[in-house]
Amino acid sequence: MAEPILPEYDAFDFFLHQHELPCTAAEIHGIICGCLCGGMAYQHGQWRKFVSEFALQEAEIPDEVASKMQEIYKATYQQLLDPDFVFDVYIPRTEDIPLAEQAQMLIEWLAAFISSFGATVGERFANVDKEVREAYQDLIAISQMDTEMEESEENLIAFEEVAEYIRMTTIMCFGELGDKSGAQTAEPGAKPTLH
């Protein structure tokens, strides 16, 4: 099966701004990931409610935008299921973007993830594996970090380490709580699991 690909970041971000939506592509992806990693059923449309609530000030999502978000939702789910850990945090990662700006977008993504993960997992959080609970608490601490980073090799390495920790923690949360039932419908020709 071909690796699920998300649309080019700037193109999706511009698409959101064209529709005058008060959010970034990073925030939308963070919300979707929080829902999936918090154990929301794959076929459930609850993520739309959270996108509206957390990113759009309760506004309805226009159909054209919802369709594009659905594509991102499906691709993200496939990436989280992938045994090769292809999942990545959806922020632009090109050398021409200042480090402080990348850090700001990473924190935007993380804040959105934390909000929707917390809302999705709810009271079940108390029963979640201790390692996952501790990692989630780390994410909350990271979300408070200062994004005013000067361009330096040391800061770049620190940023990459934080981004990688966020990425792996997201995968771990999905591994612990995520709904894997969509794996069979998502992969043509997949054999059903025998119980």
C-alpha positions as semicolon CSV with decimal commas, in nm:
position;residue;x (nm);y (nm);z (nm)
1;M;0,000;0,000;0,000
2;A;0,132;0,345;-0,090
3;E;0,245;0,564;0,197
4;P;-0,035;0,805;0,295
5;I;0,063;1,158;0,202
6;L;-0,064;1,479;0,355
7;P;-0,110;1,780;0,126
8;E;0,175;2,027;0,103
9;Y;0,161;2,235;0,423
10;D;0,158;2,584;0,275
11;A;-0,108;2,489;0,020
12;F;-0,346;2,361;0,290
13;D;-0,271;2,655;0,519
14;F;-0,345;2,897;0,233
15;F;-0,666;2,705;0,157
16;L;-0,781;2,763;0,517
17;H;-0,703;3,134;0,492
18;Q;-0,888;3,157;0,159
19;H;-1,195;3,037;0,347
20;E;-1,126;3,298;0,616
21;L;-1,089;3,038;0,890
22;P;-0,910;3,157;1,207
23;C;-0,676;2,859;1,235
24;T;-0,359;2,709;1,090
25;A;-0,298;2,378;0,918
26;A;-0,086;2,278;1,221
27;E;-0,379;2,333;1,459
28;I;-0,619;2,129;1,244
29;H;-0,373;1,839;1,228
30;G;-0,305;1,864;1,603
31;I;-0,678;1,841;1,680
32;I;-0,725;1,543;1,448
33;C;-0,425;1,364;1,603
34;G;-0,552;1,433;1,956
35;C;-0,888;1,276;1,869
36;L;-0,732;0,968;1,709
37;C;-0,473;0,922;1,985
38;G;-0,732;0,974;2,259
39;G;-0,927;0,671;2,141
40;M;-1,202;0,822;1,928
41;A;-1,359;0,557;1,704
42;Y;-1,214;0,589;1,353
43;Q;-1,555;0,604;1,184
44;H;-1,681;0,864;1,434
45;G;-1,713;1,224;1,316
46;Q;-1,648;1,378;1,659
47;W;-1,323;1,532;1,539
48;R;-1,529;1,783;1,334
49;K;-1,697;1,904;1,653
50;F;-1,357;1,957;1,814
51;V;-1,219;2,139;1,507
52;S;-1,519;2,371;1,525
53;E;-1,488;2,413;1,902
54;F;-1,111;2,450;1,941
55;A;-1,009;2,617;1,614
56;L;-1,311;2,786;1,456
57;Q;-1,481;2,954;1,753
58;E;-1,779;2,716;1,719
59;A;-1,832;2,803;1,350
60;E;-1,960;2,540;1,107
61;I;-1,701;2,388;0,875
62;P;-1,783;2,467;0,509
63;D;-1,839;2,148;0,304
64;E;-1,542;2,208;0,075
65;V;-1,314;2,253;0,378
66;A;-1,464;1,952;0,559
67;S;-1,390;1,737;0,254
68;K;-1,023;1,846;0,255
69;M;-0,999;1,790;0,631
70;Q;-1,148;1,441;0,585
71;E;-0,860;1,359;0,346
72;I;-0,610;1,477;0,608
73;Y;-0,793;1,276;0,875
74;K;-0,771;0,955;0,668
75;A;-0,405;1,005;0,573
76;T;-0,311;1,084;0,935
77;Y;-0,490;0,772;1,058
78;Q;-0,300;0,559;0,804
79;Q;0,030;0,717;0,912
80;L;-0,043;0,646;1,280
81;L;-0,122;0,283;1,195
82;D;0,195;0,241;0,989
83;P;0,439;-0,003;1,156
84;D;0,735;0,194;1,015
85;F;0,647;0,508;1,218
86;V;0,605;0,729;0,912
87;F;0,381;0,965;1,110
88;D;0,514;1,318;1,155
89;V;0,391;1,639;1,312
90;Y;0,239;1,852;1,036
91;I;0,437;2,175;1,033
92;P;0,651;2,323;0,755
93;R;1,011;2,211;0,795
94;T;1,212;2,402;0,539
95;E;1,540;2,582;0,601
96;D;1,403;2,920;0,490
97;I;1,160;2,932;0,786
98;P;1,315;3,091;1,097
99;L;1,358;2,854;1,390
100;A;1,140;3,071;1,616
101;E;0,856;3,048;1,362
102;Q;0,891;2,669;1,338
103;A;0,891;2,648;1,719
104;Q;0,576;2,863;1,734
105;M;0,398;2,633;1,486
106;L;0,510;2,326;1,679
107;I;0,360;2,473;1,997
108;E;0,037;2,558;1,810
109;W;0,016;2,196;1,693
110;L;0,088;2,071;2,043
111;A;-0,170;2,295;2,213
112;A;-0,435;2,169;1,969
113;F;-0,329;1,808;2,028
114;I;-0,342;1,845;2,408
115;S;-0,690;2,003;2,398
116;S;-0,851;1,740;2,176
117;F;-0,666;1,446;2,333
118;G;-0,781;1,555;2,679
119;A;-1,139;1,606;2,563
120;T;-1,145;1,267;2,385
121;V;-0,982;1,052;2,652
122;G;-1,171;1,218;2,938
123;E;-1,199;1,018;3,261
124;R;-1,033;0,712;3,102
125;F;-0,701;0,893;3,143
126;A;-0,670;0,766;3,501
127;N;-0,656;0,408;3,369
128;V;-0,408;0,476;3,090
129;D;-0,061;0,317;3,107
130;K;0,166;0,512;3,347
131;E;0,429;0,572;3,077
132;V;0,170;0,729;2,848
133;R;0,034;0,947;3,131
134;E;0,383;1,072;3,214
135;A;0,464;1,140;2,847
136;Y;0,138;1,336;2,811
137;Q;0,231;1,544;3,118
138;D;0,568;1,610;2,946
139;L;0,379;1,737;2,641
140;I;0,185;1,980;2,860
141;A;0,515;2,108;3,002
142;I;0,667;2,138;2,653
143;S;0,363;2,339;2,537
144;Q;0,469;2,613;2,782
145;M;0,818;2,645;2,634
146;D;0,953;2,974;2,507
147;T;0,948;2,984;2,126
148;E;1,181;3,283;2,100
149;M;1,474;3,079;1,975
150;E;1,776;3,239;1,816
151;E;1,921;3,073;1,509
152;S;2,202;2,848;1,632
153;E;2,315;2,491;1,581
154;E;2,249;2,420;1,949
155;N;1,891;2,553;1,933
156;L;1,823;2,367;1,610
157;I;1,933;2,038;1,768
158;A;1,719;2,111;2,077
159;F;1,419;2,189;1,856
160;E;1,462;1,868;1,656
161;E;1,486;1,665;1,978
162;V;1,165;1,820;2,114
163;A;0,984;1,767;1,781
164;E;1,096;1,402;1,775
165;Y;0,980;1,350;2,135
166;I;0,638;1,495;2,046
167;R;0,621;1,273;1,735
168;M;0,707;0,953;1,924
169;T;0,476;1,038;2,215
170;T;0,191;1,089;1,967
171;I;0,259;0,745;1,815
172;M;0,279;0,593;2,165
173;C;-0,057;0,747;2,266
174;F;-0,217;0,606;1,951
175;G;-0,059;0,267;2,016
176;E;-0,210;0,263;2,364
177;L;-0,553;0,416;2,300
178;G;-0,613;0,448;1,926
179;D;-0,891;0,263;1,745
180;K;-0,722;0,015;1,508
181;S;-1,052;-0,112;1,360
182;G;-1,017;0,103;1,047
183;A;-0,699;-0,082;0,948
184;Q;-0,890;-0,350;0,758
185;T;-1,119;-0,111;0,573
186;A;-0,824;0,114;0,500
187;E;-0,608;-0,153;0,342
188;P;-0,755;-0,315;0,032
189;G;-0,722;-0,692;0,042
190;A;-0,641;-0,702;0,414
191;K;-0,747;-1,029;0,574
192;P;-0,992;-1,007;0,863
193;T;-0,855;-1,084;1,207
194;L;-0,970;-1,418;1,345
195;H;-1,064;-1,432;1,711
